[in-house]
Amino acid sequence: MLLAYVPFVEANSHEDGEHDHTALEDQMSAMNKAWRSIRRQIKDSSKNESTLALVAKVKKAAQESAKLTPILAGDLSGDEKKKFMEGYQKAMKRTTGLISQLEAALKSGDNAGAEEIVAKINDARKHGHEKYKPEDD
């Protein structure tokens, strides 16, 4: 059943291999760019000021993303859509909380703790994308 669903999602979100970017995709793209830099420099405490600036960007984009609707929700209606959106917003709230923990760890100079939080965020990101993001072509 999943195999039949995935092409349908792709057809709706990537017609002819192209699609219009949504506000959510723009926010996620902004997060992704900053996130790559955070992961590269998280171990280096001399870069904490720079890392905190990147974390602020990620946090802002995550907060904005929580207000938006994933493209997959467009294929749903009624209770199914409501449940999907509740799950998405819960996942984004958890991610935003983890980002706040990361920010606190960096402010206190706890880069080892920050690395652990980065791993938790990476895991949350992976699971969130599996559930709320259409598969790429």
HELIX and SHEET records of a PDB file:
HELIX    1   1 LEU A    2  SER A   13  1                                  12    
HELIX    2   2 GLU A   15  GLY A   17  5                                   3    
HELIX    3   3 ALA A   23  GLN A   41  1                                  19    
HELIX    4   4 SER A   45  LYS A   47  5                                   3    
HELIX    5   5 ASN A   48  ALA A   66  1                                  19    
HELIX    6   6 ILE A   71  ASP A   75  5                                   5    
HELIX    7   7 GLY A   78  LYS A  107  1                                  30    
HELIX    8   8 ASN A  111  TYR A  132  1                                  22    
END                                                                             
